[in-house]
């Protein structure tokens, strides 16, 4: 029985994949991609963006502050009404 002219398919595929990967890493496209990533990172840093986690934390804090403010406003209305009631008695 003669040996097939090509390596078994999985090995041939793995070899081809490795060679294509080597070519891509050595190509100008890879260098361009690196420059674009650097430029994008610099632009994002200048935009003063926050993480999703920080945004959600601030959102929760704002929600709690609004709830407390609403409760305090209700309490002020109650106290003003009580003050008027006491002033009318005297």
SULLINHU-V290241 format. One record per pair of residues at least 6 apart in sequence whose C-alpha atoms are under 8 Angstrom apart, sorted by the first residue. I is the first residue (numbers start at 1). GAP is how many residues later the second one is. If there is no record, write none. Layout:
BEGIN
I,GAP + I,GAP
END
This chain:
BEGIN
6,6 + 24,6
END
